[in-house]
Amino acid sequence: MKRQLFTIGFLFLSLMSSTVRAERVVLLPPRGEAPQERLDAIEEAIAAAIAAVGHGRVTESGVSLDSEPPSTANEMRAIAEMQNAQYLVVTRVTLQSGGYVLFLRVGYAPAGRVEELQVEVQDADQAARLRLVMAAILRPDGLGEDAVRLTEGSGTEPVSDEEARRRQEEEAQRAAAEAQRRQEEEARQRGEVEARERERLEEARRRRQQEWAERERYGQRAPWMFSVGLDLRPLIAHREIIIDGQDRGGGVLGGFSLRLGHSFGGLPGFELRGAFDIVTGASSGFVLAGGAVYLASPFRNAPVFIGGGIETGLFQFLSGNTVPSFMVRASPVIVWRATDNIYVEGALPELMLLTANGGAASLGLSVRAGLRF
């Protein structure tokens, strides 16, 4: 409380003495790393403080803003005397939270004296703070012991140790609360990103499952299928077969084949088939057979079907020994839908077993093209 009364008394006496002896002051525009609008506002506040303590401000200094501000006593006295002023005030501003740091260099021309002072100014009490500073530095006797007091703080009542600790604790609590808030905000944002990523992955999984469930199945487009094809079946095991007095036990069976198939909506990929083959080569004849294929759909977006098939029936020789033969034929099968209704099919390797004339076996391939309807 005593410190506060002292400050008020000091300001009162300074104002009284300044009023009695008003002097002219040249105030150079403030410099510093701050927006020009901010520097202009601070200049006006300093000018108001100079007027408040009873001095007159000289607006023209003759000093270019592009040149270095005067720093020596001779330089400052020359500029002040040129404007018929007693004081020259040079300022520099450094912004900080809640206010700024003001550096002052003041030259008193009659005595050739230069004094420097650096004070903190809070925006909340800028006017009172600047009046106090101007009252102390713009006087013939100079700052004296007031320099220490003015650099201690904002010029208000000193803060006790207990109050300082309380403020430090409050500041620490605010900092901790702000850090906690930032952590919570970061955690919230991280959670949102992770949630969106989980949703994206889940949506991608559902889409893959849906594409898999809705993939095209063999026989789905139309129930009936008719195909024509070519067969090539080299004999790999046989007994001697005498045809027209010659051994025809070796060689290759070839031919032309027709197939008619029917699929079922409740059994996707399954198809019953009937076959009619015309056989030439090592022996001639024909085949009447029935069987089935099952073709899986291993790809979500490709009309390719892979599986196997088996056929059994009658192989009737038309040359040589014309004894009818029981036939079994099995092979892996791959089908590609080339257009909406046209399919290309391959069977490789195709194993065929015959029972007549001591038995025979062939291992070959078949290639067919079919139309679904």
C-alpha positions as CSV (number, residue, x, y, z in Angstrom):
1,M,0.0,0.0,0.0
2,K,2.8,2.4,0.8
3,R,4.4,1.6,-2.6
4,Q,1.1,2.5,-4.3
5,L,0.8,5.8,-2.4
6,F,4.4,6.6,-3.3
7,T,3.7,6.0,-7.0
8,I,0.6,8.2,-7.0
9,G,2.5,10.9,-5.1
10,F,5.4,10.7,-7.5
11,L,3.1,11.0,-10.5
12,F,1.3,13.9,-9.0
13,L,4.4,15.9,-8.2
14,S,5.8,15.1,-11.7
15,L,2.7,16.4,-13.4
16,M,2.7,19.5,-11.2
17,S,6.3,20.3,-12.0
18,S,5.8,19.6,-15.7
19,T,2.8,21.9,-15.8
20,V,4.8,24.7,-14.4
21,R,7.6,24.2,-16.9
22,A,6.2,22.9,-20.2
23,E,9.0,22.0,-22.7
24,R,9.0,20.8,-26.3
25,V,9.7,17.2,-27.1
26,V,10.6,15.7,-30.5
27,L,9.1,12.2,-30.7
28,L,10.5,9.9,-33.5
29,P,8.1,7.2,-34.7
30,P,8.6,3.9,-32.9
31,R,10.5,1.1,-34.6
32,G,10.3,-2.6,-34.1
33,E,9.0,-5.9,-35.4
34,A,5.4,-5.2,-35.2
35,P,2.6,-4.3,-37.7
36,Q,2.6,-0.7,-38.7
37,E,-0.9,-0.2,-37.4
38,R,0.3,-1.4,-34.0
39,L,3.4,1.0,-34.1
40,D,1.1,3.9,-35.0
41,A,-1.2,3.2,-32.1
42,I,1.7,3.0,-29.7
43,E,3.1,6.3,-31.1
44,E,-0.2,8.0,-30.4
45,A,-0.3,6.6,-26.9
46,I,3.2,7.9,-26.2
47,A,2.3,11.3,-27.6
48,A,-0.8,11.4,-25.4
49,A,1.4,10.6,-22.3
50,I,3.8,13.4,-23.3
51,A,0.9,15.8,-23.4
52,A,-0.6,14.5,-20.2
53,V,2.6,15.4,-18.3
54,G,2.5,18.9,-19.6
55,H,5.0,18.9,-22.5
56,G,4.4,19.8,-26.1
57,R,5.1,17.4,-28.9
58,V,7.0,18.5,-32.0
59,T,5.7,16.5,-35.0
60,E,8.5,17.3,-37.5
61,S,11.9,15.9,-36.7
62,G,13.8,16.1,-39.9
63,V,14.9,12.5,-39.5
64,S,14.2,10.1,-42.3
65,L,12.6,6.8,-41.4
66,D,15.0,5.0,-43.6
67,S,18.1,6.3,-41.7
68,E,19.5,5.0,-38.4
69,P,18.0,6.8,-35.4
70,P,20.4,9.1,-33.5
71,S,22.3,7.5,-30.7
72,T,25.0,9.9,-29.4
73,A,24.4,13.0,-27.3
74,N,25.7,15.3,-30.1
75,E,23.4,13.8,-32.7
76,M,20.4,14.0,-30.4
77,R,21.1,17.6,-29.3
78,A,21.5,18.7,-32.9
79,I,18.1,17.4,-33.9
80,A,16.4,18.8,-30.8
81,E,18.0,22.2,-31.2
82,M,17.1,22.3,-34.9
83,Q,13.4,21.9,-33.9
84,N,13.8,24.4,-31.0
85,A,13.0,21.5,-28.5
86,Q,14.6,20.4,-25.3
87,Y,14.1,16.7,-25.6
88,L,14.4,14.0,-28.3
89,V,12.7,10.7,-27.7
90,V,13.7,7.5,-29.7
91,T,11.7,4.4,-29.1
92,R,11.8,0.7,-30.1
93,V,8.9,-1.8,-29.6
94,T,9.0,-5.5,-29.0
95,L,5.6,-7.2,-28.8
96,Q,4.9,-9.8,-26.1
97,S,1.8,-11.5,-24.6
98,G,-0.6,-8.9,-23.3
99,G,1.5,-5.9,-24.2
100,Y,5.0,-4.9,-25.3
101,V,8.5,-4.0,-24.1
102,L,9.3,-0.3,-24.8
103,F,12.9,0.8,-25.1
104,L,13.5,4.5,-24.8
105,R,16.5,6.6,-25.6
106,V,16.0,10.2,-24.4
107,G,18.3,13.1,-25.2
108,Y,18.1,16.3,-23.1
109,A,19.6,19.1,-25.2
110,P,20.4,21.8,-22.6
111,A,22.6,19.4,-20.6
112,G,23.8,17.2,-23.5
113,R,22.5,14.2,-21.6
114,V,21.3,10.8,-23.0
115,E,19.5,8.3,-20.9
116,E,18.1,4.9,-21.9
117,L,15.3,2.9,-20.3
118,Q,13.5,-0.3,-21.0
119,V,10.1,-0.9,-19.5
120,E,7.2,-3.4,-19.8
121,V,3.8,-2.0,-20.8
122,Q,0.6,-4.0,-20.5
123,D,-2.2,-3.1,-22.8
124,A,-4.6,-3.0,-19.9
125,D,-2.9,-0.1,-18.2
126,Q,-1.0,1.4,-21.1
127,A,-2.0,5.0,-20.6
128,A,-1.2,5.2,-16.9
129,R,2.1,3.3,-17.4
130,L,3.3,5.6,-20.2
131,R,2.3,8.8,-18.2
132,L,4.4,7.5,-15.3
133,V,7.4,6.8,-17.6
134,M,7.2,10.1,-19.4
135,A,6.9,12.0,-16.1
136,A,10.1,10.4,-14.9
137,I,12.3,10.7,-18.0
138,L,11.2,14.0,-19.4
139,R,12.6,16.3,-16.6
140,P,15.8,18.2,-16.3
141,D,17.2,16.1,-13.5
142,G,16.7,12.9,-15.4
143,L,15.6,9.5,-14.2
144,G,17.8,9.2,-11.1
145,E,16.6,6.4,-8.8
146,D,13.3,6.1,-10.6
147,A,15.1,4.0,-13.3
148,V,15.2,1.0,-11.1
149,R,11.6,1.3,-10.0
150,L,10.3,1.7,-13.5
151,T,12.1,-1.3,-14.8
152,E,10.8,-3.6,-12.0
153,G,7.3,-4.0,-13.6
154,S,4.2,-2.1,-14.6
155,G,4.5,0.5,-11.9
156,T,1.7,-0.9,-9.8
157,E,1.9,-2.1,-6.2
158,P,4.5,-4.8,-5.7
159,V,3.4,-8.4,-5.6
160,S,4.0,-10.3,-2.4
161,D,5.7,-13.6,-2.3
162,E,2.4,-15.3,-1.5
163,E,0.6,-13.6,-4.3
164,A,3.5,-14.5,-6.7
165,R,3.2,-18.2,-5.7
166,R,-0.5,-18.0,-6.1
167,R,-0.2,-16.6,-9.6
168,Q,2.5,-19.1,-10.5
169,E,0.2,-21.9,-9.3
170,E,-2.7,-20.5,-11.3
171,E,-0.5,-20.2,-14.4
172,A,0.7,-23.8,-13.9
173,Q,-2.9,-24.9,-13.5
174,R,-3.9,-23.1,-16.7
175,A,-0.9,-24.5,-18.5
176,A,-1.8,-28.0,-17.3
177,A,-5.4,-27.5,-18.2
178,E,-4.4,-26.3,-21.7
179,A,-2.1,-29.3,-22.1
180,Q,-4.8,-31.6,-21.0
181,R,-7.3,-29.9,-23.4
182,R,-4.8,-30.3,-26.3
183,Q,-4.2,-34.0,-25.4
184,E,-8.0,-34.6,-25.3
185,E,-8.5,-32.8,-28.6
186,E,-5.6,-34.7,-30.2
187,A,-7.1,-38.0,-28.8
188,R,-10.5,-37.0,-30.1
189,Q,-9.2,-36.2,-33.5
190,R,-7.1,-39.4,-33.5
191,G,-10.1,-41.4,-32.5
192,E,-12.2,-39.9,-35.3
193,V,-9.4,-40.7,-37.8
194,E,-9.2,-44.3,-36.5
195,A,-13.0,-44.6,-36.5
196,R,-13.1,-43.4,-40.1
197,E,-10.4,-45.9,-41.1
198,R,-12.2,-48.7,-39.4
199,E,-15.4,-47.7,-41.2
200,R,-13.5,-47.6,-44.5
201,L,-11.9,-51.0,-43.9
202,E,-15.3,-52.5,-42.8
203,E,-17.0,-51.0,-45.8
204,A,-14.3,-52.5,-48.1
205,R,-14.7,-55.9,-46.4
206,R,-18.5,-55.7,-46.8
207,R,-18.1,-54.7,-50.5
208,R,-15.7,-57.6,-51.1
209,Q,-18.1,-60.0,-49.4
210,Q,-21.0,-58.6,-51.4
211,E,-19.0,-58.9,-54.7
212,W,-18.1,-62.4,-53.8
213,A,-21.7,-63.4,-52.9
214,E,-23.0,-61.7,-56.1
215,R,-20.3,-63.1,-58.4
216,E,-21.4,-64.7,-61.6
217,R,-21.9,-68.5,-61.3
218,Y,-21.7,-70.9,-64.2
219,G,-25.1,-71.6,-65.8
220,Q,-26.7,-68.6,-64.0
221,R,-27.4,-66.6,-67.2
222,A,-29.4,-69.3,-69.0
223,P,-30.3,-72.9,-68.2
224,W,-29.5,-74.6,-71.5
225,M,-26.1,-74.9,-73.3
226,F,-25.2,-76.3,-76.7
227,S,-21.6,-76.7,-77.8
228,V,-19.5,-78.0,-80.6
229,G,-15.8,-79.0,-80.3
230,L,-12.8,-80.9,-81.5
231,D,-11.1,-83.8,-79.7
232,L,-7.5,-85.1,-79.9
233,R,-6.8,-88.3,-77.8
234,P,-3.4,-90.2,-78.3
235,L,-3.6,-93.8,-77.1
236,I,-1.3,-94.4,-74.1
237,A,-2.3,-98.0,-73.3
238,H,-3.9,-100.7,-75.4
239,R,-4.0,-104.4,-76.4
240,E,-3.4,-105.4,-80.0
241,I,-6.3,-104.3,-82.2
242,I,-6.4,-106.0,-85.6
243,I,-8.3,-104.0,-88.2
244,D,-8.4,-105.2,-91.9
245,G,-5.5,-107.5,-91.1
246,Q,-3.3,-104.8,-89.7
247,D,-2.3,-104.0,-86.1
248,R,-4.1,-100.7,-85.2
249,G,-3.3,-100.9,-81.5
250,G,-1.4,-97.6,-81.5
251,G,-2.1,-94.1,-82.9
252,V,-4.3,-91.2,-82.1
253,L,-8.1,-90.9,-81.9
254,G,-9.6,-87.6,-83.1
255,G,-13.0,-86.4,-83.8
256,F,-15.8,-84.0,-83.6
257,S,-18.2,-83.6,-80.6
258,L,-21.6,-82.2,-79.8
259,R,-22.9,-81.5,-76.3
260,L,-26.2,-80.5,-74.8
261,G,-26.3,-79.4,-71.2
262,H,-28.8,-78.1,-68.6
263,S,-28.0,-76.3,-65.4
264,F,-30.1,-75.8,-62.3
265,G,-30.8,-72.6,-60.4
266,G,-30.6,-74.3,-57.0
267,L,-27.2,-75.8,-57.8
268,P,-25.0,-73.1,-59.3
269,G,-22.1,-74.4,-61.2
270,F,-23.6,-77.9,-61.7
271,E,-24.7,-79.0,-65.2
272,L,-25.9,-82.3,-66.6
273,R,-24.7,-83.1,-70.1
274,G,-25.4,-85.4,-73.0
275,A,-22.6,-86.0,-75.6
276,F,-22.4,-87.3,-79.1
277,D,-18.9,-87.8,-80.7
278,I,-17.8,-88.8,-84.1
279,V,-14.4,-90.5,-83.8
280,T,-11.7,-90.9,-86.5
281,G,-8.0,-91.7,-86.6
282,A,-6.6,-95.0,-85.3
283,S,-10.2,-96.3,-85.3
284,S,-13.5,-94.9,-86.4
285,G,-16.7,-94.9,-84.5
286,F,-19.1,-92.8,-82.5
287,V,-19.9,-92.1,-78.8
288,L,-23.2,-91.7,-77.0
289,A,-22.6,-90.6,-73.4
290,G,-24.0,-88.7,-70.5
291,G,-22.4,-87.0,-67.6
292,A,-22.0,-83.9,-65.6
293,V,-19.6,-81.0,-64.8
294,Y,-19.2,-78.8,-61.7
295,L,-17.6,-75.5,-62.3
296,A,-16.7,-73.2,-59.4
297,S,-16.4,-69.4,-59.6
298,P,-13.0,-68.5,-58.0
299,F,-12.9,-64.9,-59.2
300,R,-15.2,-62.0,-58.1
301,N,-15.1,-60.0,-61.3
302,A,-13.8,-62.4,-64.0
303,P,-16.2,-64.7,-65.9
304,V,-13.9,-67.7,-65.6
305,F,-15.1,-71.0,-64.2
306,I,-12.9,-73.9,-63.1
307,G,-13.9,-77.4,-62.1
308,G,-14.1,-81.0,-63.5
309,G,-16.4,-83.3,-65.4
310,I,-17.0,-87.0,-66.0
311,E,-18.9,-88.8,-68.8
312,T,-19.8,-92.5,-69.2
313,G,-21.5,-94.2,-72.1
314,L,-21.1,-96.3,-75.3
315,F,-18.2,-96.3,-77.6
316,Q,-19.2,-98.1,-80.8
317,F,-16.3,-99.0,-83.2
318,L,-17.3,-98.8,-86.9
319,S,-14.1,-100.4,-88.3
320,G,-12.3,-103.6,-87.4
321,N,-13.7,-105.3,-84.3
322,T,-17.1,-103.7,-83.9
323,V,-17.7,-104.9,-80.4
324,P,-19.4,-102.1,-78.4
325,S,-17.2,-100.7,-75.6
326,F,-18.1,-99.2,-72.3
327,M,-16.4,-95.8,-72.0
328,V,-15.4,-93.6,-69.0
329,R,-14.0,-90.1,-69.6
330,A,-12.9,-87.6,-67.0
331,S,-10.9,-84.3,-67.0
332,P,-10.4,-80.9,-65.4
333,V,-12.5,-78.3,-67.2
334,I,-12.0,-74.5,-67.5
335,V,-14.7,-72.3,-69.1
336,W,-14.5,-68.6,-70.1
337,R,-17.5,-66.5,-71.0
338,A,-16.4,-64.6,-74.0
339,T,-19.6,-62.6,-74.6
340,D,-23.0,-62.5,-72.9
341,N,-24.0,-66.0,-74.2
342,I,-20.9,-67.5,-75.9
343,Y,-18.6,-69.7,-73.9
344,V,-15.2,-71.2,-74.7
345,E,-14.3,-74.5,-72.9
346,G,-11.2,-76.6,-72.6
347,A,-10.7,-80.0,-71.1
348,L,-7.0,-80.8,-70.4
349,P,-5.8,-83.5,-69.8
350,E,-8.7,-85.7,-70.7
351,L,-8.4,-89.3,-69.7
352,M,-10.6,-91.9,-71.5
353,L,-10.9,-95.6,-70.7
354,L,-12.4,-98.3,-73.0
355,T,-13.2,-101.9,-72.1
356,A,-13.6,-103.6,-75.5
357,N,-10.8,-105.6,-77.3
358,G,-8.8,-106.0,-74.1
359,G,-9.1,-102.4,-73.1
360,A,-7.4,-99.1,-74.1
361,A,-6.7,-95.7,-72.6
362,S,-6.1,-92.3,-74.1
363,L,-4.9,-89.0,-72.7
364,G,-5.7,-86.0,-74.7
365,L,-7.7,-82.7,-74.8
366,S,-10.9,-81.2,-76.0
367,V,-11.7,-77.7,-77.1
368,R,-15.3,-76.5,-77.4
369,A,-17.4,-73.4,-78.0
370,G,-20.9,-73.1,-76.7
371,L,-24.0,-71.0,-76.7
372,R,-26.3,-70.6,-73.6
373,F,-29.9,-70.1,-74.1
